[in-house]
Amino acid sequence: MALITLGAFCATFGGVSGYTVAIQFGGKRVATVFSCMNMCGNIGAALFPITAGWLVVQTGNWNLILLLFAGIMAVDSVCWALLNPTGTLFEEQAETSVTPPQQKPLAKRRRLLRHVLIYAVTPYIAIVVIVFFAQRWMIYQPTKTGRLHAKVDKSSQVQVDDVTVQANNGLTLHGWHFHASADQEDLQRLLVLYFPGNAGCRADRIADCRDFVVLGCDVVLFDYRGYGDNEGAPSEAALAADARQIWLFAVGRLHVPPQRIVIFGESLGGAVATRLAAEMSSEGTRPAALILNSTFASLAETVAWHYPAFPFQYLLLDRFPPLQRIPQVTCPVLQFHGTADDTVPFDQGKRLFDAAPDQSSNGIAKQFLEIPGGQHNFISVGNMQVAIRQLLAKLK
């Protein structure tokens, strides 16, 4: 708040003072004084949106951040144009007295071009640059917590254990292992590797894990690096590497054969899950199945849909292209998508499904279920239980 106040004060002081001096004295005689004052205004105007933008990023309102930067950059550009001693205000006065009539159309075109550059192009470029550097804040929206310890669900008597894996860079990733009821035979019990979406932490997925347990599956759920009680910073490459370590944890430490591991992913987690399933299929260790919920065909395509007026899709550091990877998946594919999804459009989810092989290497046909009226964050495992139960019956 102090930075915002300071920035606003600097911008106001520089702008008002510069304008007053320029109007009263005019011309080049005050150029030096005016430039210093205008510099204060520019510094303050830059400090204000950057700091305010950081706060907006923390709130998760991305449309607001674009409006904020566009508005403030436009205001700053207008002030700059009005206060510039060699710019609009003074040039128009000079042109009135000395510009020959035949040169006036050319001068007007130059002023129009300068106005377009100042009022439109400069704020547009500023928004693109700012979003480029802030993109990972916008993509990854973790909930940071203290240590999250597993607790027994007394209402359902689900046993939950704390588990950890070591990431490639030495980070320790924390997660939970949910156990199905003891009357399920270990040889027939499937293990679900759950890869969540881009927001929150694993504490938000307890209900989904409980629903999988009701279906007779064990569940392993880890937070991504930078989420929950995990250190580090997320990226596409880091999440892919962590997913592989989680797979090795299931196969090596839990001694679960690959053909009994179901990979589940929601939203962005579906992109992580698809990559893992494709890599394991290519390496000859096909998982039992891949289940996707509200997953995009590619992050770049989704970004372009949300911001059609900006070239953000070409500037992504993390592209997440499951559309390119799902053709390599050889296990059964089950996909869900809501028709009212306003985060990942329904047709993008359908395009991803169309790119998957028609059937798995063991002869199970892929299946796509549309959820009428389903929204992005409101399709739970409970809503998908019937179809998942049918798929699990085929796997067993």
KOLZA-290818 format. One record per residue (C-alpha): residue number from 0; residue in one letter; x, z, y. Coordinates in steps of 0.25 Angstrom, whole numbers, plus 5000, padded with zeros to 4 digits. Each point is the difference from the previous one (the first is absolute). Layout:
KOLZA-290818
+-----+-----+------+------+------+
!   n ! res !   c1 !   c3 !   c2 !
+-----+-----+------+------+------+
! NUM !   A !    X !    Z !    Y !
...
+-----+-----+------+------+------+
//
This chain:
KOLZA-290818
+-----+-----+------+------+------+
!   n ! res !   c1 !   c3 !   c2 !
+-----+-----+------+------+------+
!   0 !   M ! 5000 ! 5000 ! 5000 !
!   1 !   A ! 5012 ! 5003 ! 5009 !
!   2 !   L ! 5005 ! 4986 ! 4998 !
!   3 !   I ! 4987 ! 4993 ! 5003 !
!   4 !   T ! 4999 ! 5008 ! 5013 !
!   5 !   L ! 5014 ! 4997 ! 5004 !
!   6 !   G ! 4998 ! 4985 ! 4997 !
!   7 !   A ! 4987 ! 5000 ! 5007 !
!   8 !   F ! 5006 ! 5007 ! 5012 !
!   9 !   C ! 5012 ! 4990 ! 5001 !
!  10 !   A ! 4991 ! 4988 ! 4998 !
!  11 !   T ! 4991 ! 5005 ! 5012 !
!  12 !   F ! 5011 ! 5004 ! 5009 !
!  13 !   G ! 5008 ! 4987 ! 4998 !
!  14 !   G ! 4988 ! 4991 ! 5001 !
!  15 !   V ! 4993 ! 5007 ! 5012 !
!  16 !   S ! 5013 ! 5002 ! 5008 !
!  17 !   G ! 5005 ! 4986 ! 4997 !
!  18 !   Y ! 4987 ! 4994 ! 5005 !
!  19 !   T ! 4999 ! 5008 ! 5013 !
!  20 !   V ! 5015 ! 4997 ! 5004 !
!  21 !   A ! 4998 ! 4985 ! 4996 !
!  22 !   I ! 4987 ! 4999 ! 5008 !
!  23 !   Q ! 5005 ! 5007 ! 5012 !
!  24 !   F ! 5014 ! 4993 ! 5001 !
!  25 !   G ! 4999 ! 4988 ! 4992 !
!  26 !   G ! 5010 ! 4989 ! 4996 !
!  27 !   K ! 5014 ! 5001 ! 4995 !
!  28 !   R ! 5004 ! 5011 ! 5009 !
!  29 !   V ! 4994 ! 5011 ! 4991 !
!  30 !   A ! 5004 ! 4993 ! 4987 !
!  31 !   T ! 5010 ! 5011 ! 4996 !
!  32 !   V ! 4991 ! 5011 ! 5003 !
!  33 !   F ! 4988 ! 4994 ! 4993 !
!  34 !   S ! 5008 ! 4996 ! 4988 !
!  35 !   C ! 5004 ! 5015 ! 4998 !
!  36 !   M ! 4986 ! 5005 ! 5001 !
!  37 !   N ! 4995 ! 4989 ! 4992 !
!  38 !   M ! 5010 ! 5003 ! 4989 !
!  39 !   C ! 4994 ! 5014 ! 5000 !
!  40 !   G ! 4987 ! 4995 ! 4998 !
!  41 !   N ! 5004 ! 4990 ! 4989 !
!  42 !   I ! 5007 ! 5012 ! 4992 !
!  43 !   G ! 4988 ! 5009 ! 5002 !
!  44 !   A ! 4991 ! 4989 ! 4995 !
!  45 !   A ! 5008 ! 4997 ! 4988 !
!  46 !   L ! 5001 ! 5015 ! 4997 !
!  47 !   F ! 4985 ! 5002 ! 5001 !
!  48 !   P ! 4996 ! 4990 ! 4990 !
!  49 !   I ! 5011 ! 5003 ! 4990 !
!  50 !   T ! 4997 ! 5014 ! 4999 !
!  51 !   A ! 4985 ! 4999 ! 5001 !
!  52 !   G ! 5001 ! 4989 ! 4989 !
!  53 !   W ! 5007 ! 5010 ! 4991 !
!  54 !   L ! 4989 ! 5010 ! 5001 !
!  55 !   V ! 4990 ! 4989 ! 4997 !
!  56 !   V ! 5008 ! 4996 ! 4988 !
!  57 !   Q ! 4999 ! 5014 ! 4995 !
!  58 !   T ! 4985 ! 4999 ! 5001 !
!  59 !   G ! 4999 ! 4988 ! 4992 !
!  60 !   N ! 4992 ! 4992 ! 5010 !
!  61 !   W ! 5007 ! 4986 ! 4999 !
!  62 !   N ! 4990 ! 4992 ! 5009 !
!  63 !   L ! 5002 ! 5010 ! 5011 !
!  64 !   I ! 5015 ! 4999 ! 5000 !
!  65 !   L ! 4999 ! 4985 ! 5003 !
!  66 !   L ! 4990 ! 5002 ! 5011 !
!  67 !   L ! 5008 ! 5011 ! 5006 !
!  68 !   F ! 5013 ! 4992 ! 5000 !
!  69 !   A ! 4993 ! 4988 ! 5005 !
!  70 !   G ! 4993 ! 5007 ! 5011 !
!  71 !   I ! 5012 ! 5008 ! 5005 !
!  72 !   M ! 5009 ! 4988 ! 4999 !
!  73 !   A ! 4990 ! 4991 ! 5008 !
!  74 !   V ! 4998 ! 5011 ! 5011 !
!  75 !   D ! 5016 ! 5001 ! 5001 !
!  76 !   S ! 5001 ! 4985 ! 5001 !
!  77 !   V ! 4989 ! 4999 ! 5011 !
!  78 !   C ! 5007 ! 5011 ! 5008 !
!  79 !   W ! 5014 ! 4993 ! 4998 !
!  80 !   A ! 4994 ! 4986 ! 5005 !
!  81 !   L ! 4993 ! 5006 ! 5012 !
!  82 !   L ! 5012 ! 5009 ! 5004 !
!  83 !   N ! 5011 ! 4989 ! 4998 !
!  84 !   P ! 5006 ! 4996 ! 5013 !
!  85 !   T ! 5003 ! 4986 ! 4995 !
!  86 !   G ! 4987 ! 4999 ! 4992 !
!  87 !   T ! 4985 ! 4998 ! 5003 !
!  88 !   L ! 4997 ! 5009 ! 5012 !
!  89 !   F ! 5012 ! 4995 ! 5008 !
!  90 !   E ! 5001 ! 4986 ! 4995 !
!  91 !   E ! 4985 ! 4997 ! 5003 !
!  92 !   Q ! 5003 ! 5004 ! 5015 !
!  93 !   A ! 5012 ! 4992 ! 5001 !
!  94 !   E ! 4994 ! 4987 ! 4994 !
!  95 !   T ! 4988 ! 5001 ! 5010 !
!  96 !   S ! 5010 ! 4998 ! 5011 !
!  97 !   V ! 5011 ! 4991 ! 4995 !
!  98 !   T ! 4995 ! 4993 ! 4987 !
!  99 !   P ! 4997 ! 4985 ! 5004 !
! 100 !   P ! 4985 ! 4996 ! 4995 !
! 101 !   Q ! 5005 ! 4990 ! 4990 !
! 102 !   Q ! 5008 ! 5012 ! 4993 !
! 103 !   K ! 4989 ! 5010 ! 4999 !
! 104 !   P ! 4994 ! 4995 ! 4987 !
! 105 !   L ! 5014 ! 5001 ! 4993 !
! 106 !   A ! 5002 ! 5014 ! 5006 !
! 107 !   K ! 4986 ! 5004 ! 4995 !
! 108 !   R ! 5004 ! 4995 ! 4986 !
! 109 !   R ! 5012 ! 5008 ! 5000 !
! 110 !   R ! 4993 ! 5013 ! 5004 !
! 111 !   L ! 4989 ! 4997 ! 4989 !
! 112 !   L ! 5012 ! 4999 ! 4990 !
! 113 !   R ! 5006 ! 5013 ! 5005 !
! 114 !   H ! 4987 ! 5007 ! 4999 !
! 115 !   V ! 4998 ! 4995 ! 4986 !
! 116 !   L ! 5014 ! 5005 ! 4997 !
! 117 !   I ! 4998 ! 5013 ! 5006 !
! 118 !   Y ! 4986 ! 5004 ! 4997 !
! 119 !   A ! 4999 ! 4994 ! 4986 !
! 120 !   V ! 5013 ! 4996 ! 4993 !
! 121 !   T ! 5008 ! 5013 ! 5004 !
! 122 !   P ! 4990 ! 5010 ! 4995 !
! 123 !   Y ! 4997 ! 4991 ! 4987 !
! 124 !   I ! 5015 ! 5000 ! 4997 !
! 125 !   A ! 5001 ! 5015 ! 5003 !
! 126 !   I ! 4989 ! 5003 ! 4990 !
! 127 !   V ! 5006 ! 4991 ! 4989 !
! 128 !   V ! 5014 ! 5007 ! 5002 !
! 129 !   I ! 4994 ! 5014 ! 5000 !
! 130 !   V ! 4991 ! 4998 ! 4988 !
! 131 !   F ! 5012 ! 4994 ! 4992 !
! 132 !   F ! 5008 ! 5013 ! 5002 !
! 133 !   A ! 4988 ! 5008 ! 4997 !
! 134 !   Q ! 4995 ! 4993 ! 4988 !
! 135 !   R ! 5004 ! 5010 ! 4990 !
! 136 !   W ! 4993 ! 5011 ! 5007 !
! 137 !   M ! 4988 ! 4991 ! 5000 !
! 138 !   I ! 5001 ! 4996 ! 4985 !
! 139 !   Y ! 5003 ! 5014 ! 4994 !
! 140 !   Q ! 4991 ! 5011 ! 5005 !
! 141 !   P ! 5005 ! 5012 ! 4992 !
! 142 !   T ! 4994 ! 5014 ! 5000 !
! 143 !   K ! 5012 ! 5010 ! 5001 !
! 144 !   T ! 4998 ! 5013 ! 4993 !
! 145 !   G ! 5008 ! 5012 ! 4995 !
! 146 !   R ! 5003 ! 5001 ! 4985 !
! 147 !   L ! 4988 ! 4996 ! 4992 !
! 148 !   H ! 4999 ! 5008 ! 4987 !
! 149 !   A ! 4991 ! 4996 ! 4989 !
! 150 !   K ! 4988 ! 5009 ! 4997 !
! 151 !   V ! 4991 ! 5001 ! 4988 !
! 152 !   D ! 4986 ! 4994 ! 5004 !
! 153 !   K ! 4991 ! 5012 ! 4995 !
! 154 !   S ! 4987 ! 4992 ! 5001 !
! 155 !   S ! 5005 ! 4989 ! 4990 !
! 156 !   Q ! 5012 ! 5008 ! 4993 !
! 157 !   V ! 5009 ! 4988 ! 5003 !
! 158 !   Q ! 5014 ! 5004 ! 4997 !
! 159 !   V ! 5010 ! 4995 ! 5011 !
! 160 !   D ! 5015 ! 5001 ! 5000 !
! 161 !   D ! 5010 ! 4998 ! 5011 !
! 162 !   V ! 5010 ! 4989 ! 4997 !
! 163 !   T ! 5011 ! 4993 ! 5008 !
! 164 !   V ! 5009 ! 4988 ! 4999 !
! 165 !   Q ! 5013 ! 4996 ! 5006 !
! 166 !   A ! 5000 ! 4988 ! 5009 !
! 167 !   N ! 5011 ! 4990 ! 5000 !
! 168 !   N ! 5006 ! 5006 ! 5013 !
! 169 !   G ! 4999 ! 5014 ! 4995 !
! 170 !   L ! 4987 ! 5004 ! 5006 !
! 171 !   T ! 4991 ! 5009 ! 4992 !
! 172 !   L ! 4986 ! 4995 ! 4999 !
! 173 !   H ! 4989 ! 5010 ! 4997 !
! 174 !   G ! 4987 ! 4997 ! 4992 !
! 175 !   W ! 4990 ! 5006 ! 4990 !
! 176 !   H ! 4997 ! 4997 ! 4986 !
! 177 !   F ! 4985 ! 5002 ! 4996 !
! 178 !   H ! 4997 ! 5002 ! 4985 !
! 179 !   A ! 4988 ! 4995 ! 4993 !
! 180 !   S ! 4993 ! 5011 ! 4991 !
! 181 !   A ! 5008 ! 5005 ! 4988 !
! 182 !   D ! 4990 ! 4994 ! 4990 !
! 183 !   Q ! 5005 ! 4986 ! 5003 !
! 184 !   E ! 5010 ! 4995 ! 4990 !
! 185 !   D ! 5013 ! 4997 ! 5007 !
! 186 !   L ! 5002 ! 4987 ! 4992 !
! 187 !   Q ! 4987 ! 4994 ! 5007 !
! 188 !   R ! 5001 ! 5007 ! 5013 !
! 189 !   L ! 5004 ! 4990 ! 5012 !
! 190 !   L ! 5008 ! 5004 ! 5012 !
! 191 !   V ! 4996 ! 4995 ! 5013 !
! 192 !   L ! 5011 ! 4998 ! 5011 !
! 193 !   Y ! 4992 ! 5001 ! 5013 !
! 194 !   F ! 5006 ! 4993 ! 5012 !
! 195 !   P ! 4992 ! 5004 ! 5013 !
! 196 !   G ! 4997 ! 4993 ! 5013 !
! 197 !   N ! 5008 ! 5001 ! 5013 !
! 198 !   A ! 4994 ! 5012 ! 5006 !
! 199 !   G ! 4999 ! 5015 ! 4996 !
! 200 !   C ! 5007 ! 5007 ! 4989 !
! 201 !   R ! 4997 ! 5003 ! 4985 !
! 202 !   A ! 4991 ! 5012 ! 5003 !
! 203 !   D ! 4990 ! 4989 ! 5005 !
! 204 !   R ! 4999 ! 4994 ! 4986 !
! 205 !   I ! 4997 ! 5012 ! 4992 !
! 206 !   A ! 4986 ! 4995 ! 4997 !
! 207 !   D ! 5004 ! 4987 ! 4995 !
! 208 !   C ! 5010 ! 5006 ! 4991 !
! 209 !   R ! 4989 ! 5009 ! 4995 !
! 210 !   D ! 4992 ! 4988 ! 4997 !
! 211 !   F ! 5011 ! 4993 ! 4992 !
! 212 !   V ! 5001 ! 5013 ! 4992 !
! 213 !   V ! 4985 ! 5000 ! 4997 !
! 214 !   L ! 5003 ! 4986 ! 4994 !
! 215 !   G ! 5010 ! 5006 ! 4991 !
! 216 !   C ! 5013 ! 4996 ! 5007 !
! 217 !   D ! 5012 ! 5008 ! 5005 !
! 218 !   V ! 5003 ! 4997 ! 5014 !
! 219 !   V ! 5014 ! 5000 ! 5007 !
! 220 !   L ! 4999 ! 5000 ! 5015 !
! 221 !   F ! 5012 ! 5000 ! 5009 !
! 222 !   D ! 5000 ! 5000 ! 5016 !
! 223 !   Y ! 5009 ! 4989 ! 5006 !
! 224 !   R ! 5012 ! 5004 ! 5007 !
! 225 !   G ! 4997 ! 5005 ! 5014 !
! 226 !   Y ! 4986 ! 5004 ! 4995 !
! 227 !   G ! 4995 ! 5014 ! 4997 !
! 228 !   D ! 5011 ! 5009 ! 4996 !
! 229 !   N ! 5010 ! 4989 ! 4998 !
! 230 !   E ! 5012 ! 4997 ! 5009 !
! 231 !   G ! 5004 ! 4986 ! 5004 !
! 232 !   A ! 4994 ! 4988 ! 5007 !
! 233 !   P ! 4991 ! 4989 ! 4993 !
! 234 !   S ! 5003 ! 4985 ! 4999 !
! 235 !   E ! 4996 ! 4989 ! 4990 !
! 236 !   A ! 5013 ! 5001 ! 4993 !
! 237 !   A ! 5001 ! 5015 ! 4999 !
! 238 !   L ! 4986 ! 5001 ! 4994 !
! 239 !   A ! 5003 ! 4989 ! 4990 !
! 240 !   A ! 5012 ! 5008 ! 4996 !
! 241 !   D ! 4993 ! 5013 ! 4999 !
! 242 !   A ! 4989 ! 4993 ! 4992 !
! 243 !   R ! 5010 ! 4996 ! 4990 !
! 244 !   Q ! 5006 ! 5014 ! 4999 !
! 245 !   I ! 4986 ! 5006 ! 4998 !
! 246 !   W ! 4998 ! 4989 ! 4988 !
! 247 !   L ! 5013 ! 5005 ! 4994 !
! 248 !   F ! 4995 ! 5014 ! 5002 !
! 249 !   A ! 4988 ! 4997 ! 4992 !
! 250 !   V ! 5007 ! 4993 ! 4989 !
! 251 !   G ! 5013 ! 5008 ! 4999 !
! 252 !   R ! 4996 ! 5015 ! 5003 !
! 253 !   L ! 4985 ! 4999 ! 4996 !
! 254 !   H ! 5003 ! 4991 ! 4988 !
! 255 !   V ! 4988 ! 4991 ! 5003 !
! 256 !   P ! 5001 ! 4986 ! 4994 !
! 257 !   P ! 4999 ! 4989 ! 5010 !
! 258 !   Q ! 4987 ! 4995 ! 4993 !
! 259 !   R ! 4993 ! 5013 ! 5003 !
! 260 !   I ! 5003 ! 5000 ! 5015 !
! 261 !   V ! 4989 ! 4995 ! 5009 !
! 262 !   I ! 5005 ! 4997 ! 5014 !
! 263 !   F ! 4990 ! 5003 ! 5011 !
! 264 !   G ! 5001 ! 4996 ! 5015 !
! 265 !   E ! 4991 ! 5001 ! 5012 !
! 266 !   S ! 5002 ! 4992 ! 5013 !
! 267 !   L ! 5015 ! 5000 ! 5003 !
! 268 !   G ! 5002 ! 5007 ! 4987 !
! 269 !   G ! 4994 ! 4988 ! 4993 !
! 270 !   A ! 5012 ! 4992 ! 5005 !
! 271 !   V ! 5010 ! 5010 ! 4995 !
! 272 !   A ! 4992 ! 5000 ! 4986 !
! 273 !   T ! 5000 ! 4985 ! 4999 !
! 274 !   R ! 5015 ! 4999 ! 5003 !
! 275 !   L ! 5003 ! 5011 ! 4989 !
! 276 !   A ! 4990 ! 4993 ! 4990 !
! 277 !   A ! 5007 ! 4986 ! 5003 !
! 278 !   E ! 5014 ! 5006 ! 4998 !
! 279 !   M ! 4997 ! 5007 ! 4987 !
! 280 !   S ! 4992 ! 4988 ! 4995 !
! 281 !   S ! 5012 ! 4991 ! 5003 !
! 282 !   E ! 5010 ! 5010 ! 4993 !
! 283 !   G ! 4991 ! 5000 ! 4987 !
! 284 !   T ! 4995 ! 5014 ! 5002 !
! 285 !   R ! 4985 ! 4996 ! 5003 !
! 286 !   P ! 4992 ! 5012 ! 5005 !
! 287 !   A ! 4986 ! 5003 ! 4994 !
! 288 !   A ! 4992 ! 4995 ! 5012 !
! 289 !   L ! 5001 ! 4998 ! 5015 !
! 290 !   I ! 4988 ! 5005 ! 5008 !
! 291 !   L ! 4999 ! 4997 ! 5015 !
! 292 !   N ! 4990 ! 5005 ! 5010 !
! 293 !   S ! 4999 ! 4994 ! 5014 !
! 294 !   T ! 5013 ! 4993 ! 5000 !
! 295 !   F ! 5004 ! 4988 ! 5009 !
! 296 !   A ! 5006 ! 4987 ! 4996 !
! 297 !   S ! 5011 ! 5002 ! 5010 !
! 298 !   L ! 5003 ! 5010 ! 5011 !
! 299 !   A ! 5004 ! 4988 ! 5009 !
! 300 !   E ! 4986 ! 4994 ! 4998 !
! 301 !   T ! 4993 ! 5013 ! 5003 !
! 302 !   V ! 5008 ! 5002 ! 5012 !
! 303 !   A ! 4996 ! 4986 ! 5005 !
! 304 !   W ! 4986 ! 5002 ! 4998 !
! 305 !   H ! 5000 ! 5013 ! 5008 !
! 306 !   Y ! 5008 ! 4995 ! 5012 !
! 307 !   P ! 4998 ! 4984 ! 5000 !
! 308 !   A ! 5005 ! 4999 ! 5014 !
! 309 !   F ! 5014 ! 5006 ! 4997 !
! 310 !   P ! 5011 ! 4995 ! 4991 !
! 311 !   F ! 5002 ! 5013 ! 4993 !
! 312 !   Q ! 4999 ! 4994 ! 4986 !
! 313 !   Y ! 5013 ! 4993 ! 5002 !
! 314 !   L ! 5007 ! 5012 ! 5005 !
! 315 !   L ! 4997 ! 5010 ! 4988 !
! 316 !   L ! 5012 ! 5007 ! 4994 !
! 317 !   D ! 4991 ! 5004 ! 4988 !
! 318 !   R ! 4992 ! 4988 ! 4995 !
! 319 !   F ! 4994 ! 5006 ! 4987 !
! 320 !   P ! 4996 ! 4986 ! 4994 !
! 321 !   P ! 4992 ! 5004 ! 4987 !
! 322 !   L ! 4994 ! 4986 ! 5000 !
! 323 !   Q ! 5014 ! 4995 ! 4996 !
! 324 !   R ! 5002 ! 5010 ! 4990 !
! 325 !   I ! 4987 ! 5001 ! 4992 !
! 326 !   P ! 5002 ! 4987 ! 4992 !
! 327 !   Q ! 5012 ! 5007 ! 4993 !
! 328 !   V ! 4991 ! 5011 ! 4995 !
! 329 !   T ! 4997 ! 4999 ! 4985 !
! 330 !   C ! 4991 ! 5012 ! 4998 !
! 331 !   P ! 4985 ! 5001 ! 5002 !
! 332 !   V ! 4996 ! 5000 ! 5015 !
! 333 !   L ! 4988 ! 5007 ! 5005 !
! 334 !   Q ! 4997 ! 4999 ! 5015 !
! 335 !   F ! 4990 ! 5006 ! 5009 !
! 336 !   H ! 4996 ! 4997 ! 5015 !
! 337 !   G ! 4989 ! 5004 ! 5009 !
! 338 !   T ! 4992 ! 4989 ! 5007 !
! 339 !   A ! 5000 ! 5008 ! 5013 !
! 340 !   D ! 5015 ! 5002 ! 5001 !
! 341 !   D ! 5004 ! 4999 ! 5014 !
! 342 !   T ! 5015 ! 5003 ! 4998 !
! 343 !   V ! 5003 ! 4991 ! 4989 !
! 344 !   P ! 4990 ! 4988 ! 5000 !
! 345 !   F ! 4992 ! 4998 ! 4987 !
! 346 !   D ! 5005 ! 4985 ! 4999 !
! 347 !   Q ! 5015 ! 5005 ! 5000 !
! 348 !   G ! 4997 ! 5009 ! 4988 !
! 349 !   K ! 4993 ! 4988 ! 4993 !
! 350 !   R ! 5012 ! 4991 ! 5003 !
! 351 !   L ! 5009 ! 5010 ! 4994 !
! 352 !   F ! 4992 ! 5001 ! 4987 !
! 353 !   D ! 4999 ! 4985 ! 4999 !
! 354 !   A ! 5015 ! 4999 ! 5000 !
! 355 !   A ! 5001 ! 5010 ! 4988 !
! 356 !   P ! 5001 ! 4994 ! 4986 !
! 357 !   D ! 4986 ! 4997 ! 4993 !
! 358 !   Q ! 5003 ! 5009 ! 4989 !
! 359 !   S ! 5012 ! 5010 ! 4995 !
! 360 !   S ! 5010 ! 4997 ! 4990 !
! 361 !   N ! 4991 ! 5008 ! 4990 !
! 362 !   G ! 4988 ! 4992 ! 5003 !
! 363 !   I ! 4992 ! 5009 ! 5010 !
! 364 !   A ! 4993 ! 4992 ! 5011 !
! 365 !   K ! 5003 ! 5004 ! 5014 !
! 366 !   Q ! 4987 ! 5006 ! 5007 !
! 367 !   F ! 4996 ! 5001 ! 5015 !
! 368 !   L ! 4989 ! 5010 ! 5004 !
! 369 !   E ! 4995 ! 4999 ! 5014 !
! 370 !   I ! 4994 ! 5012 ! 5006 !
! 371 !   P ! 4988 ! 4997 ! 5009 !
! 372 !   G ! 5001 ! 5006 ! 5013 !
! 373 !   G ! 5013 ! 5007 ! 4996 !
! 374 !   Q ! 5009 ! 5003 ! 5011 !
! 375 !   H ! 5015 ! 5002 ! 4999 !
! 376 !   N ! 5002 ! 5015 ! 5000 !
! 377 !   F ! 4987 ! 5003 ! 4992 !
! 378 !   I ! 5002 ! 4994 ! 4986 !
! 379 !   S ! 5004 ! 5012 ! 4991 !
! 380 !   V ! 5004 ! 4999 ! 4986 !
! 381 !   G ! 4986 ! 5006 ! 4997 !
! 382 !   N ! 4994 ! 4988 ! 5005 !
! 383 !   M ! 5008 ! 4991 ! 4990 !
! 384 !   Q ! 4999 ! 5009 ! 4988 !
! 385 !   V ! 4991 ! 4991 ! 4992 !
! 386 !   A ! 5009 ! 4988 ! 5001 !
! 387 !   I ! 5012 ! 5008 ! 4998 !
! 388 !   R ! 4994 ! 5007 ! 4988 !
! 389 !   Q ! 4997 ! 4987 ! 4994 !
! 390 !   L ! 5015 ! 4995 ! 5002 !
! 391 !   L ! 5006 ! 5013 ! 4994 !
! 392 !   A ! 4991 ! 4998 ! 4988 !
! 393 !   K ! 5006 ! 4986 ! 4998 !
! 394 !   L ! 5014 ! 5006 ! 5002 !
! 395 !   K ! 4998 ! 5011 ! 4990 !
+-----+-----+------+------+------+
//
